Amino acid sequence: MPVISKISVQQKNKGRFNIFFKKTDEEEFGFGVSEDILIQYNLHKGMELSEEDIKQLKNKDELHKSYTRAIHYLSYRMRSEKEMYDYLIDKEVTEEDARDVINRLYKENLLDDEAFAKSYVQSKIATSSKGPVVLKQELSKKGVAEDYALSALEQYSFEDQYEKALKFGMKKVNDTSKKSFQQKLQTAKQSMMQKGFTQDVIQEVAARLAEEKEDSSERTALELQGEKAIRKYEKKAEGFELKQKVMASLYRKGFSGDLIREFLEEKGY
């Protein structure tokens, strides 16, 4: 059987070692192993290895390299089981080794689709304008089970959705295009749907946008009528009397008391 004649550290990777065998009068390279494999199997000079031993050691080393790749892949962020499996297969890891690595990662609590789903949703709530429908689709593509996805999406409150959708919708209706408000509102609703917001959120936001549009139009009309009333009555009255006449005029035209008072305060009355 081959006998280990020398073990040396690889120059480009200090965590790996070259195993040499003595054949006739010359040393011949046998294979490389990680430090973990070297220690685990107590490889040392003078040790005899059968061909079956060598084959098993090479297989163990390949599995360890696959595990190291997986750890590196996890160093950037959490991964779903499917993401990890696809990554290992893409790195030409065998299906059997990929499954072995994934099982080990689960045992070490380094893979957990339920925890991954919760972390993913938290991150997207904080950094994106996507709604829950789109997030559920994305989790599905990453292989996350539906019950885990639904549980994770419970973190996405109606209030959070409403705030994001409203901010997005306001940008759409306040753009500088020459489209009518109703056209802009319809575009905003379609965009919110594409972003993945639910219908109840979209309807609430649409109602709020329409309400703000009405308030804006009402304020514009009040300012126009208020300026006309001031010009009309300032020739005959001033101070408190002028204020009362303007207020009465605007009340008769159907404007609300709050808007009238706000307008007059801005005018210094």
C-alpha positions in Angstrom: 0.0 0.0 0.0 1.1 3.6 -0.6 2.9 5.2 2.3 2.8 8.9 3.0 6.4 10.2 2.6 5.8 14.0 3.0 3.1 16.5 4.0 3.6 20.1 2.9 1.5 23.3 3.2 0.3 24.6 -0.1 1.9 27.9 -1.1 -1.3 29.6 -2.2 -3.6 28.3 0.5 -2.1 27.9 4.0 -5.3 26.0 5.1 -4.6 23.1 2.6 -1.9 20.5 2.5 -0.3 18.3 -0.2 0.1 14.6 0.5 3.1 12.8 -1.2 3.9 9.1 -1.5 7.2 7.4 -2.0 7.4 5.4 -5.2 10.7 3.7 -6.0 13.3 6.4 -5.4 11.1 9.4 -6.0 8.3 11.2 -4.2 5.1 11.6 -6.1 2.2 14.0 -5.3 -0.9 12.1 -4.2 -3.7 14.5 -3.4 -4.5 17.7 -1.5 -6.6 18.0 1.7 -7.9 20.7 4.0 -6.4 21.1 7.5 -9.7 19.8 8.9 -9.4 16.5 7.0 -5.7 16.3 7.9 -6.5 16.5 11.6 -9.7 14.5 11.5 -8.0 11.5 10.0 -4.6 12.0 11.7 -2.7 11.9 8.4 1.0 11.7 9.1 4.3 10.7 7.5 4.8 6.9 7.4 1.0 6.2 7.4 -0.2 3.5 5.0 -3.2 4.2 2.9 -5.1 1.8 0.7 -6.6 2.9 -2.6 -10.0 2.8 -1.0 -8.7 5.0 1.8 -7.4 7.5 -0.7 -10.7 7.5 -2.6 -12.6 8.2 0.6 -10.3 11.0 1.7 -10.6 12.7 -1.7 -14.4 12.5 -1.5 -14.3 13.9 2.1 -12.1 16.7 0.9 -14.4 17.6 -1.9 -17.4 17.6 0.5 -15.4 19.9 2.8 -14.6 22.3 -0.1 -18.3 22.4 -0.9 -19.1 23.2 2.7 -16.5 26.0 2.7 -18.1 27.5 -0.5 -21.5 27.4 1.2 -20.2 29.2 4.3 -18.6 31.9 2.0 -22.0 32.3 0.2 -23.7 32.7 3.5 -21.3 35.4 4.6 -23.0 38.1 2.6 -26.6 37.4 3.8 -29.0 34.7 4.8 -30.0 32.2 2.1 -33.0 30.0 1.4 -32.4 26.3 1.0 -33.2 26.6 -2.7 -30.8 29.4 -3.2 -28.1 27.4 -1.5 -28.8 24.3 -3.5 -28.8 26.2 -6.8 -25.6 27.9 -5.9 -23.8 24.6 -5.1 -25.0 22.9 -8.3 -23.9 25.9 -10.3 -20.4 25.4 -8.7 -20.5 21.9 -10.1 -21.0 20.3 -6.7 -22.7 16.9 -7.0 -26.3 16.6 -6.0 -25.4 14.2 -3.2 -22.7 16.5 -1.8 -25.1 19.5 -2.1 -27.7 17.6 0.0 -25.1 16.6 2.5 -23.8 20.2 2.9 -27.4 21.5 3.2 -28.2 18.9 5.9 -25.1 20.0 7.8 -26.0 23.7 7.5 -29.4 22.9 9.0 -27.9 21.0 11.9 -25.6 24.0 12.6 -28.6 26.4 12.3 -27.0 28.2 9.4 -30.0 27.4 7.1 -33.6 28.0 8.1 -36.3 28.9 5.6 -38.7 30.2 8.2 -36.1 32.6 9.7 -35.0 33.5 6.2 -38.5 34.5 5.1 -38.9 36.8 8.2 -35.5 38.4 7.6 -36.3 38.9 3.9 -39.6 40.6 4.5 -38.1 42.8 7.3 -35.4 43.9 4.9 -37.8 44.7 2.0 -40.1 46.7 4.3 -37.2 48.8 5.3 -35.5 49.3 1.9 -38.0 48.9 -0.9 -41.4 50.1 -2.0 -42.7 46.6 -2.8 -46.1 45.4 -1.5 -46.8 42.0 0.1 -48.1 40.4 -3.1 -44.8 40.9 -4.8 -42.8 39.8 -1.7 -44.8 36.6 -1.5 -44.0 35.9 -5.2 -40.3 36.5 -4.6 -40.2 34.2 -1.6 -41.9 31.5 -3.7 -39.3 31.8 -6.4 -36.7 31.3 -3.6 -38.3 28.1 -2.7 -39.8 29.2 0.6 -42.9 27.3 1.6 -46.2 29.2 1.5 -46.9 28.9 5.2 -43.5 30.4 6.0 -44.1 33.2 3.5 -47.6 34.0 4.9 -46.3 34.0 8.5 -43.4 36.3 7.6 -45.8 38.7 5.8 -47.8 39.2 9.0 -45.0 41.7 9.9 -46.1 43.9 7.0 -48.8 45.9 8.8 -51.6 47.7 6.9 -50.2 51.0 8.2 -46.8 50.3 6.7 -48.3 49.3 3.4 -50.6 52.4 3.4 -47.7 54.8 4.0 -45.5 53.3 1.2 -48.4 53.1 -1.2 -49.5 56.7 -0.4 -46.0 58.1 -0.9 -45.8 56.2 -4.2 -49.3 57.3 -5.3 -48.6 61.0 -4.6 -45.6 61.0 -6.9 -47.8 59.6 -9.7 -50.7 62.1 -9.3 -48.3 65.1 -8.8 -46.2 64.6 -11.8 -46.0 67.4 -14.4 -47.7 65.7 -17.3 -50.8 67.2 -18.9 -53.0 64.2 -18.1 -56.1 64.8 -16.1 -56.2 64.0 -12.4 -58.4 61.0 -13.0 -55.9 59.6 -15.6 -53.1 60.1 -13.1 -55.1 58.5 -10.4 -55.8 55.5 -12.6 -52.1 55.2 -13.4 -51.2 55.4 -9.7 -53.7 52.6 -8.9 -52.2 50.4 -11.7 -48.7 51.1 -10.5 -49.6 50.3 -6.9 -51.0 47.0 -8.1 -47.8 46.2 -10.0 -45.8 47.0 -6.9 -47.8 44.3 -5.0 -50.1 46.2 -2.8 -53.5 44.7 -1.9 -56.8 46.0 -3.2 -57.9 47.3 0.2 -54.7 49.4 0.6 -55.0 50.7 -3.0 -58.6 51.8 -2.5 -57.8 53.6 0.8 -54.9 55.4 -0.9 -57.0 56.3 -4.0 -59.7 57.8 -1.7 -57.1 59.8 0.2 -55.5 61.1 -3.1 -58.9 62.1 -4.4 -59.8 63.8 -1.1 -56.6 65.8 -1.1 -57.2 66.8 -4.7 -60.7 68.1 -3.7 -59.2 70.0 -0.8 -56.7 71.5 -3.0 -59.3 72.6 -5.6 -61.5 73.9 -2.7 -58.6 76.0 -1.3 -57.8 77.4 -4.8 -61.4 78.4 -5.3 -61.6 80.0 -1.8 -58.5 82.0 -2.3 -59.9 83.3 -5.6 -63.3 84.3 -4.0 -61.6 85.6 -0.8 -59.4 88.0 -2.8 -62.4 89.3 -4.7 -64.3 89.8 -1.4 -61.4 91.7 0.1 -61.1 94.0 -2.9 -64.9 94.6 -2.8 -65.2 95.4 0.9 -61.9 97.1 1.7 -63.2 100.3 0.1 -66.0 100.5 2.7 -64.6 98.8 5.8 -61.4 97.9 7.6 -60.1 95.8 10.5 -62.6 93.7 12.3 -65.6 94.9 10.2 -63.8 94.0 6.9 -63.0 90.6 8.3 -66.6 89.9 9.2 -67.9 91.0 5.8 -65.4 88.8 4.0 -66.2 85.8 6.3 -69.9 86.3 5.7 -69.4 86.5 1.9 -67.4 83.2 1.9 -69.8 81.4 4.2 -72.6 82.3 1.7 -70.6 80.7 -1.1 -70.5 77.4 0.9 -66.8 77.3 2.1 -66.0 75.6 5.4 -65.3 77.7 8.5 -61.8 76.1 8.9 -60.7 77.0 5.4 -62.1 80.5 5.8 -60.3 81.1 9.1 -57.0 79.7 7.7 -57.3 82.0 4.7 -57.9 85.1 6.8 -55.1 84.3 9.2 -52.7 84.1 6.3 -54.0 87.5 5.2 -53.4 88.9 8.6 -57.0 89.3 9.7 
